[in-house]
Amino acid sequence: MKTQDMINKRLKATKSESRLVIIVAVASIITVFGLVSTKTLLSQATYHKRVLDARNQALKQLEANIEAANKLVEQYQIFQTGNTTNIIGGKNSTDPNLQPPDGDNARLVLNALPSKYDFPALISSVAKILNNNAIKNQAVGGTDESGTISSDTAAKPEVATITLEVQGTANYKAVQALVKDFERSIRPFDITKLDIKGSESSMAIALTVNTYFQPALTLDLTTKEVK
């Protein structure tokens, strides 16, 4: 075989090997690209599925909340206007000039557990009850915790107890009426201690009463990131 023929064959073999290397390299690149693309698509598909699941769950919760809100409105209307007598036996009316025991149920409930801590207003309310029963030598005391008790709204508000010491003098009927007024007051008063001294016509009374305050409830809205 001539030297030239051998060189030509060698060149052809080298070219074939080069083509094969190129083909293998291109195939490898295409394969890697396909694998990476497939992984990316699968990852995106999984992410979108999680997003859709979270959205569907939120939608179901929203629909349930709307249904519950509609039922609550119906129950509120029944509670507010369903009877001519309110929850404490007075006239059920939205007239703002009416005084307890008259008044609409919603106003009575809101007044029963104020959402703002107002110690001076509480003292005034108790003094009014004492005055209505002709209690003399009045003394209403307690600790004003305005600096420590917050009136800020909260997602889970806690009830705070306010303790008052009440003293005065009156006859037996007035004392009896006073205790009844505390018991049927719109704002709840729990008498934890009661001391009475004296005669039927002149009695000295000392009460320890607990009343309550609760900050307003706020709707706690949150966002959730789907990863």
KEDO-268049 format. One line per 4 residues: number of its first residue (from 1); their letters; for each residue x, y, z of N, C-alpha, C. Coordinates in Angstrom, 1 decimal. Each point is the difference from the previous one (the first is absolute). Layout:
BEGIN
NUM = a = X/Y/Z/X/Y/Z/X/Y/Z  ...
***
This chain:
BEGIN
1 = mktq = 0.9/-1.2/0.0/-0.9/1.2/0.0/0.9/1.2/0.0  -0.4/1.0/-0.9/0.8/1.2/0.0/-0.2/0.8/1.2  1.1/0.8/0.2/0.0/0.8/1.2/-1.1/1.0/0.0  -0.4/0.6/-1.2/-1.0/1.0/-0.2/-1.4/-0.6/0.4
5 = dmin = -0.2/-1.3/-0.4/-1.3/-0.6/0.3/-0.1/-0.2/1.5  1.1/-0.4/0.6/-0.1/-0.2/1.5/-0.3/1.3/0.7  0.6/1.1/-0.5/-0.2/1.3/0.6/-1.5/0.4/-0.2  -0.5/-0.3/-1.1/-1.4/0.4/-0.3/-1.0/-0.8/0.9
9 = krlk = 0.3/-1.3/0.2/-0.8/-0.8/0.9/0.0/0.5/1.4  1.3/0.3/0.3/0.2/0.5/1.4/-0.8/1.3/0.2  0.0/0.9/-1.0/-0.7/1.2/0.2/-1.5/-0.2/0.0  -0.5/-1.0/-0.8/-1.4/-0.3/0.0/-0.4/-0.6/1.4
13 = atks = 0.8/-0.8/0.6/-0.3/-0.6/1.3/0.0/1.1/1.1  0.9/0.9/-0.2/0.1/1.1/1.0/-1.2/0.9/-0.1  -0.5/0.3/-1.2/-1.2/0.8/-0.2/-1.2/-0.8/0.6  -0.1/-1.3/-0.3/-1.1/-0.8/0.6/0.0/0.1/1.5
17 = esrl = 1.2/-0.2/0.6/0.0/0.1/1.4/-0.4/1.4/0.5  0.5/1.0/-0.7/-0.4/1.4/0.4/-1.5/0.2/0.0  -0.6/-0.5/-1.2/-1.5/0.1/0.0/-0.7/-0.8/1.1  0.5/-1.1/0.3/-0.6/-0.8/1.1/0.1/0.7/1.3
21 = viiv = 1.2/0.6/0.3/0.2/0.7/1.2/-1.0/1.2/0.1  -0.1/0.7/-1.2/-0.9/1.1/0.0/-1.5/-0.4/0.2  -0.3/-1.1/-0.6/-1.4/-0.5/0.1/-0.3/-0.4/1.5  1.0/-0.7/0.6/-0.2/-0.4/1.4/-0.1/1.2/0.9
25 = avas = 0.9/1.0/-0.3/0.0/1.2/0.8/-1.4/0.8/-0.1  -0.4/0.1/-1.2/-1.3/0.7/-0.2/-1.2/-0.8/0.6  0.1/-1.4/-0.1/-1.0/-0.8/0.6/0.0/0.2/1.5  1.2/0.0/0.6/0.1/0.2/1.4/-0.5/1.3/0.5
29 = iitv = 0.3/1.1/-0.8/-0.6/1.3/0.4/-1.5/0.0/-0.1  -0.5/-0.6/-1.1/-1.5/0.0/-0.1/-0.6/-0.8/1.1  0.6/-1.1/0.4/-0.5/-0.9/1.1/0.0/0.8/1.3  1.2/0.6/0.3/0.1/0.8/1.3/-1.0/1.1/0.0
33 = fglv = -0.2/0.8/-1.2/-0.9/1.0/-0.1/-1.4/-0.5/0.3  -0.3/-1.1/-0.6/-1.4/-0.6/0.1/-0.2/-0.4/1.5  1.0/-0.6/0.7/-0.2/-0.4/1.4/-0.2/1.3/0.9  0.8/1.0/-0.3/-0.1/1.2/0.8/-1.4/0.7/-0.2
37 = stkt = -0.4/0.0/-1.3/-1.3/0.6/-0.4/-1.1/-0.8/0.7  0.1/-1.3/-0.1/-1.0/-0.8/0.6/-0.1/0.2/1.5  1.1/0.1/0.7/0.0/0.2/1.4/-0.6/1.4/0.4  0.4/1.0/-0.9/-0.6/1.3/0.3/-1.5/0.0/-0.2
41 = llsq = -0.5/-0.6/-1.1/-1.4/-0.1/-0.2/-0.7/-0.7/1.1  0.5/-1.1/0.4/-0.6/-0.8/1.1/0.0/0.9/1.3  1.0/0.7/0.3/0.1/0.9/1.1/-1.1/1.1/-0.1  -0.1/0.6/-1.1/-1.0/1.0/-0.2/-1.4/-0.6/0.1
45 = atyh = -0.2/-1.2/-0.6/-1.3/-0.6/0.1/-0.4/-0.3/1.4  1.0/-0.5/0.8/-0.3/-0.3/1.4/-0.3/1.3/0.8  0.7/1.1/-0.3/-0.2/1.3/0.7/-1.4/0.5/-0.4  -0.4/-0.1/-1.3/-1.3/0.5/-0.4/-1.1/-0.8/0.7
49 = krvl = 0.2/-1.3/0.1/-1.0/-0.9/0.7/-0.1/0.5/1.5  1.1/0.3/0.6/-0.1/0.4/1.4/-0.8/1.4/0.1  0.3/0.9/-1.0/-0.7/1.2/0.0/-1.5/-0.2/-0.2  -0.4/-0.8/-0.9/-1.4/-0.3/-0.3/-0.6/-0.6/1.2
53 = darn = 0.6/-1.0/0.7/-0.5/-0.6/1.2/-0.3/1.0/1.1  1.0/0.9/0.2/-0.1/1.0/1.0/-1.1/1.0/-0.3  -0.1/0.4/-1.3/-1.1/0.9/-0.5/-1.4/-0.7/0.2  -0.1/-1.3/-0.3/-1.3/-0.7/0.1/-0.4/-0.1/1.5
57 = qalk = 1.0/-0.2/0.8/-0.2/-0.1/1.5/-0.5/1.4/0.5  0.7/1.0/-0.4/-0.4/1.4/0.4/-1.4/0.3/-0.5  -0.3/-0.4/-1.2/-1.4/0.2/-0.6/-1.0/-0.7/0.8  0.2/-1.2/0.4/-0.9/-0.8/0.8/-0.3/0.7/1.3
61 = qlea = 1.1/0.4/0.6/-0.1/0.7/1.3/-0.8/1.3/-0.1  0.3/0.7/-1.1/-0.8/1.3/-0.2/-1.4/-0.3/-0.2  -0.4/-1.0/-0.8/-1.4/-0.3/-0.2/-0.7/-0.4/1.3  0.8/-0.8/0.9/-0.6/-0.4/1.3/-0.1/1.3/0.9
65 = niea = 0.9/0.9/-0.1/-0.1/1.2/0.8/-1.2/0.9/-0.5  -0.2/0.1/-1.3/-1.2/0.7/-0.5/-1.3/-0.6/0.5  -0.1/-1.3/-0.1/-1.2/-0.7/0.5/-0.2/0.2/1.5  1.1/0.0/0.8/-0.1/0.2/1.4/-0.4/1.4/0.3
69 = ankl = 0.5/1.0/-0.8/-0.3/1.4/0.2/-1.5/0.3/-0.3  -0.5/-0.7/-1.0/-1.4/0.2/-0.4/-0.9/-0.5/1.1  0.4/-1.2/0.6/-0.8/-0.6/1.1/0.1/0.9/1.2  1.2/0.6/0.2/0.1/0.9/1.2/-0.9/1.2/-0.1
73 = veqy = 0.0/0.6/-1.3/-0.9/1.1/-0.2/-1.5/-0.3/0.3  -0.4/-1.2/-0.4/-1.4/-0.4/0.2/-0.2/-0.1/1.5  0.9/-0.7/0.7/-0.1/-0.1/1.5/0.0/1.3/0.7  0.8/0.9/-0.5/0.1/1.4/0.6/-1.4/0.7/-0.1
77 = qifq = -0.6/-0.1/-1.2/-1.3/0.7/-0.2/-1.0/-0.6/0.9  0.0/-1.3/0.2/-0.9/-0.6/0.9/0.2/0.4/1.5  1.3/0.1/0.3/0.4/0.4/1.4/-0.4/1.5/0.2  0.2/0.8/-1.0/-0.2/1.4/0.2/-1.5/0.4/-0.1
81 = tgnt = -0.7/-0.6/-0.9/-1.4/0.5/-0.2/-1.0/-1.1/0.2  0.4/-1.2/0.4/-1.0/-1.1/0.1/-1.0/0.1/1.1  0.2/0.8/1.0/-0.9/0.1/1.1/-0.2/1.5/0.4  -1.2/0.3/0.6/-0.2/1.3/0.5/0.7/0.3/1.3
85 = tnii = 0.4/-1.1/0.7/0.7/0.1/1.3/1.5/-0.4/-0.2  0.8/0.8/0.5/1.5/-0.2/-0.1/0.5/-1.1/0.9  1.3/-0.3/0.0/0.5/-1.1/0.8/0.0/0.2/1.5  -0.2/1.2/0.4/-0.1/0.3/1.5/-1.4/0.4/0.4
89 = ggkn = -1.0/-0.3/-0.9/-1.4/0.2/0.4/-0.6/1.4/-0.3  0.8/0.9/-0.6/-0.5/1.3/-0.3/-0.6/0.1/-1.4  -0.3/1.2/-0.4/-0.5/0.2/-1.3/1.1/-0.1/-1.0  -0.3/-0.8/-1.1/1.0/-0.2/-1.0/-0.2/1.1/-1.1
93 = stdp = 0.9/1.1/0.1/-0.2/1.1/-0.9/1.4/0.6/-0.3  0.2/0.5/-1.2/1.2/0.7/-0.4/0.1/1.5/0.4  -1.1/0.4/0.7/0.0/1.4/0.4/1.2/0.3/0.9  0.9/0.9/-0.4/1.2/0.3/0.7/-0.2/0.7/1.4
97 = nlqp = -1.2/0.6/0.1/-0.4/0.7/1.2/-0.4/-0.9/1.2  -0.3/-1.3/-0.4/-0.5/-0.9/1.1/1.2/-0.4/0.9  -0.4/-0.2/1.3/1.0/-0.4/1.0/-0.3/-1.4/0.4  1.0/-0.8/0.5/-0.2/-1.3/0.4/-1.1/-0.1/1.1
101 = pdgd = -0.8/-1.0/0.0/0.1/-1.3/-0.7/-0.5/0.1/-1.5  -0.5/1.1/-0.4/-0.4/0.1/-1.4/1.2/0.2/-1.0  -0.2/-0.3/-1.2/1.0/0.1/-1.0/0.1/-1.2/-0.9  0.7/0.1/-1.1/0.1/-1.1/-0.9/1.1/-1.0/0.5
105 = narl = -0.1/-1.2/-0.4/0.9/-1.1/0.5/1.5/0.3/-0.4  0.2/0.5/-1.2/1.4/0.2/-0.4/0.7/1.0/0.9  -0.7/1.1/0.3/0.6/1.1/0.8/0.2/-0.6/1.5  -1.0/-0.8/0.5/0.2/-0.5/1.3/1.2/-0.9/0.1
109 = vlna = 0.2/-0.9/-1.0/1.1/-0.9/0.0/1.4/0.8/-0.1  0.0/1.0/-0.8/1.2/0.8/-0.2/0.4/0.7/1.3  -1.1/0.5/0.7/0.3/0.7/1.3/0.3/-1.0/1.1  -0.4/-1.2/-0.2/0.3/-1.0/1.1/1.5/-0.3/0.1
113 = lpsk = 0.7/0.0/-1.1/1.4/-0.3/0.1/0.8/1.0/-0.9  0.3/1.2/0.5/0.6/1.0/-0.8/1.3/-0.4/-0.6  0.3/0.5/-1.2/1.3/-0.3/-0.6/1.1/1.0/0.3  -0.3/1.0/0.7/1.0/1.0/0.4/0.1/0.0/1.6
117 = ydfp = 1.2/0.0/0.4/0.2/0.1/1.5/-0.1/1.4/0.4  -1.1/0.3/0.7/-0.3/1.4/0.5/-0.4/-0.1/1.5  1.0/0.1/0.8/-0.2/-0.1/1.5/-0.9/1.1/0.5  0.3/1.3/-0.4/-0.9/1.1/0.6/-1.4/-0.2/-0.4
121 = alis = -0.3/-0.5/-1.3/-1.4/-0.2/-0.4/-0.6/-1.1/0.8  0.8/-1.0/0.4/-0.5/-1.1/0.8/-0.4/0.5/1.4  0.8/0.8/0.6/-0.3/0.6/1.3/-1.2/0.8/0.0  -0.2/0.8/-1.1/-1.2/0.8/-0.2/-1.3/-0.8/-0.1
125 = svak = 0.2/-1.2/-0.7/-1.2/-0.9/-0.2/-0.4/-0.6/1.4  1.0/-0.4/0.8/-0.3/-0.5/1.3/-0.6/1.0/0.9  0.5/1.3/-0.1/-0.5/1.1/0.8/-1.5/0.2/-0.3  -0.3/-0.1/-1.3/-1.4/0.2/-0.5/-0.9/-1.0/0.6
129 = ilnn = 0.5/-1.3/0.1/-0.8/-1.0/0.6/-0.3/0.3/1.5  1.0/0.5/0.6/-0.1/0.3/1.5/-1.0/1.2/0.1  0.1/1.0/-0.8/-0.9/1.1/0.1/-1.4/-0.4/-0.3  -0.2/-0.9/-1.0/-1.4/-0.4/-0.3/-0.6/-0.7/1.2
133 = naik = 0.8/-0.6/0.9/-0.6/-0.7/1.2/0.2/0.8/1.3  0.3/1.3/-0.2/0.1/0.9/1.2/1.0/-0.4/1.0  1.1/-0.5/-0.5/1.1/-0.4/0.9/0.8/1.2/0.5  0.1/0.2/1.3/0.8/1.1/0.5/1.4/-0.4/0.4
137 = nqav = 0.8/1.1/0.2/1.4/-0.3/0.5/0.7/-0.9/-1.0  -0.2/0.3/-1.3/0.6/-0.9/-1.0/1.5/0.0/-0.1  0.6/-1.2/-0.3/1.4/-0.1/-0.2/0.2/-1.1/-1.0  0.6/0.3/-1.2/0.2/-1.0/-1.0/1.5/0.1/-0.3
141 = ggtd = 0.7/-1.1/0.2/1.4/-0.1/-0.2/0.5/-1.2/-0.8  1.2/0.1/-0.5/0.6/-1.1/-0.8/1.3/0.5/-0.5  0.7/-0.8/-0.8/1.3/0.3/-0.6/-0.2/0.3/-1.5  0.4/1.2/-0.4/-0.1/0.4/-1.4/1.2/-0.6/-0.7
145 = esgt = -0.2/-1.0/-0.8/1.1/-0.6/-0.7/0.1/0.4/-1.5  -0.3/1.2/-0.3/0.0/0.5/-1.3/1.4/-0.1/-0.6  1.1/0.1/0.8/1.3/-0.1/-0.5/0.5/-1.4/-0.3  -0.7/-1.0/0.5/0.4/-1.3/-0.2/-0.9/-0.9/-0.9
149 = issd = -1.3/0.4/0.0/-1.0/-0.7/-0.8/-0.2/0.6/-1.3  0.2/-0.7/-1.1/-0.1/0.6/-1.3/-1.4/-0.2/-0.6  -0.5/1.0/-0.7/-1.3/0.0/-0.6/0.1/-0.3/-1.5  1.2/-0.3/-0.4/0.3/-0.3/-1.5/-0.8/-1.3/-0.4
153 = taak = -0.5/0.0/-1.2/-0.7/-1.1/-0.5/1.0/-1.2/-0.2  -0.5/-1.2/0.1/0.8/-1.2/-0.1/-0.7/-1.1/-0.7  0.7/-1.0/-0.5/-0.6/-1.1/-0.7/-0.7/-1.0/1.0  0.7/0.0/1.2/-0.6/-0.9/1.1/0.0/0.9/1.3
157 = peva = -0.9/0.9/0.1/-0.1/0.9/1.2/-0.3/-0.8/1.3  0.7/0.4/1.0/-0.3/-0.7/1.3/-0.8/1.0/1.0  -0.8/-0.6/0.7/-0.8/0.7/1.0/0.8/0.4/1.2  -0.1/1.3/0.4/0.7/0.5/1.1/-1.0/0.3/1.1
161 = titl = 0.4/-0.4/1.3/-0.9/0.2/1.1/0.4/1.4/0.7  -1.1/0.7/0.4/0.2/1.3/0.7/-0.7/-0.1/1.3  0.7/0.1/1.1/-0.5/-0.1/1.3/-0.3/1.4/0.7  -1.2/0.1/0.5/-0.4/1.3/0.7/-0.4/-0.2/1.4
165 = evqg = 0.3/0.9/0.8/-0.5/0.0/1.4/-1.0/1.1/0.2  -1.2/-0.4/0.4/-1.2/0.9/0.0/-0.5/0.1/1.5  -0.2/1.2/0.5/-0.5/0.2/1.3/-1.1/1.1/0.1  -0.8/-0.1/1.0/-1.1/1.0/0.1/-0.9/-0.3/1.2
169 = tany = -1.0/0.8/0.2/-1.0/-0.2/1.0/-1.4/0.2/-0.5  -1.0/-0.7/0.5/-1.3/0.1/-0.5/-0.9/-0.9/0.9  -1.3/0.0/-0.2/-0.9/-0.9/0.7/0.0/-1.3/-0.7  -0.7/-1.0/0.6/0.0/-1.4/-0.4/-0.5/-0.1/-1.5
173 = kavq = -1.1/0.7/-0.3/-0.6/-0.1/-1.3/0.9/0.5/-1.1  0.7/1.1/0.3/0.9/0.6/-0.9/1.2/-0.9/-0.3  0.5/-0.6/1.1/1.1/-1.0/-0.2/-0.4/-1.2/-0.8  -1.2/-0.5/0.3/-0.5/-1.1/-0.8/-0.2/0.4/-1.5
177 = alvk = -0.5/1.2/-0.3/-0.2/0.4/-1.3/1.4/0.2/-0.7  1.0/0.5/0.7/1.3/0.2/-0.5/0.6/-1.4/-0.5  -0.1/-1.0/0.9/0.5/-1.3/-0.4/-0.7/-0.5/-1.2  -1.3/0.1/-0.1/-0.7/-0.4/-1.2/0.4/0.7/-1.3
181 = dfer = 0.3/1.3/0.2/0.4/0.8/-1.2/1.4/-0.4/-0.5  0.9/-0.4/0.9/1.2/-0.5/-0.4/-0.1/-1.3/-0.7  -1.0/-0.8/0.4/-0.2/-1.4/-0.6/-0.6/0.1/-1.4  -0.9/1.0/-0.2/-0.6/0.1/-1.3/0.5/1.1/-0.9
185 = sirp = 1.2/0.6/0.4/0.6/1.0/-0.8/0.4/-0.5/-1.3  0.0/0.8/-1.1/0.4/-0.3/-1.3/1.4/-0.5/0.0  0.9/0.7/0.7/1.4/-0.4/0.2/0.0/-1.0/1.1  0.6/-1.1/-0.2/0.0/-1.0/1.1/0.8/0.4/1.2
189 = fdit = -0.6/-0.2/1.2/0.7/0.3/1.2/-0.1/-1.3/0.9  1.1/-0.5/0.4/0.0/-1.2/0.9/0.3/0.5/1.4  -0.9/-0.2/0.9/0.2/0.4/1.4/0.8/-1.1/0.7  1.2/0.2/0.3/0.9/-1.0/0.6/0.0/0.1/1.5
193 = kldi = -0.4/1.2/0.6/0.0/0.2/1.4/-1.0/1.0/0.4  -0.8/-0.3/1.1/-1.0/0.9/0.4/-0.1/0.1/1.5  0.3/1.2/0.6/-0.1/0.2/1.4/-1.1/1.0/0.3  -0.9/-0.3/0.9/-1.1/0.9/0.4/0.0/0.1/1.5
197 = kgse = 0.0/1.2/0.5/-0.1/0.3/1.4/-1.0/1.1/0.3  -0.6/-0.1/1.2/-1.0/1.0/0.4/-1.4/-0.5/0.1  -0.9/0.9/0.1/-1.4/-0.3/0.2/-0.8/0.0/-1.3  -1.2/-0.3/0.0/-0.8/0.0/-1.3/-0.2/1.3/-0.6
201 = ssma = 0.0/1.1/0.9/-0.2/1.3/-0.5/1.3/0.7/-0.4  1.2/-0.5/0.5/1.2/0.6/-0.3/1.1/-1.1/-0.1  0.4/-0.4/-1.2/1.0/-1.0/-0.1/1.2/0.5/-0.8  1.2/-0.5/0.5/1.2/0.3/-0.7/0.3/-1.3/-0.9
205 = ialt = 0.3/0.3/-1.2/0.2/-1.1/-1.0/1.4/0.1/-0.6  0.7/-1.1/-0.2/1.3/0.0/-0.6/0.0/-1.2/-1.0  0.2/0.3/-1.3/0.0/-1.1/-1.0/1.3/0.0/-0.7  0.4/-1.2/-0.4/1.1/-0.2/-0.9/-0.6/-0.7/-1.3
209 = vnty = 0.1/0.7/-1.1/-0.6/-0.4/-1.2/1.1/-0.1/-1.1  -0.2/-1.0/-0.9/0.8/-0.2/-1.2/-0.8/0.3/-1.2  0.5/0.8/-0.9/-0.6/0.2/-1.3/1.1/-0.2/-1.1  -0.3/0.1/-1.2/0.9/-0.6/-1.0/0.1/1.0/-1.2
213 = fqpa = 1.1/-0.2/-0.8/0.3/0.8/-1.2/0.7/-1.0/-0.9  -0.3/0.2/-1.3/0.6/-0.8/-1.1/0.2/0.8/-1.2  1.3/0.1/-0.5/0.3/0.7/-1.2/-0.8/-0.5/-1.2  -0.2/0.8/-1.0/-0.8/-0.4/-1.1/0.8/-1.0/-0.8
217 = ltld = -0.8/-0.9/-0.7/0.6/-1.0/-0.8/0.3/0.5/-1.4  1.2/-0.3/-0.5/0.4/0.4/-1.3/0.2/-1.2/-0.9  -0.3/0.3/-1.3/0.1/-1.1/-1.0/1.5/-0.1/-0.4  0.6/-1.1/0.3/1.4/-0.2/-0.3/0.2/-0.6/-1.4
221 = lttk = 0.4/0.8/-0.9/0.2/-0.4/-1.4/1.5/-0.3/-0.2  0.3/-1.1/-0.6/1.4/-0.4/-0.2/0.2/-0.4/-1.5  1.2/0.0/-0.4/0.3/-0.4/-1.3/0.9/-1.3/0.1  0.0/-0.8/-1.0/0.7/-1.3/0.0/0.8/-0.1/-1.3
225 = evk = 1.3/-0.2/0.1/0.9/-0.1/-1.2/0.1/-1.5/-0.3  -0.3/-0.3/-1.3/0.1/-1.4/-0.4/1.3/-0.2/-0.6  0.8/-1.0/0.5/1.3/-0.2/-0.5/0.1/-1.4/-0.7
***
